[in-house]
Amino acid sequence: MRTFTVVLSPDPNAGGYSVSVPAVPGALSEGDTRNEALANIREALEGVLAVMEADGQAALLETPELIAAEVALVLSLRAEEGWDMLVETAVVNLEHALVA
């Protein structure tokens, strides 16, 4: 099993959440609810990791600095929109992660 930290950003206008994965650039998703967003990012992660594996690439090493940089990016985008400075991190587990 492999775990990934994700960054959830609630959308105050449309509702729902967007979600990104700092260690896997390109793994992005969204959902109408927090749980739906987390389920969707698991599916997106599996697809992105499969492509990365086929290309001989690996996920980035997850570090506090990498996560902090993603949080800072998301907060800056929220500030540009005039939204509250609110993000959340969570951990998702992939049972059969392709990239170790």
Buried (B, 14 or more C-beta within 10 A) or exposed (E): EBEBBBBBBBBEEEEBBBBBBBBBEEBBBBBEEBEBBBBBBBEBBBEBBEEBBEEEEBBEEBEEEBBEEBBEBBBEEBEEEEBEEEBEEBEBEBEEBBBE
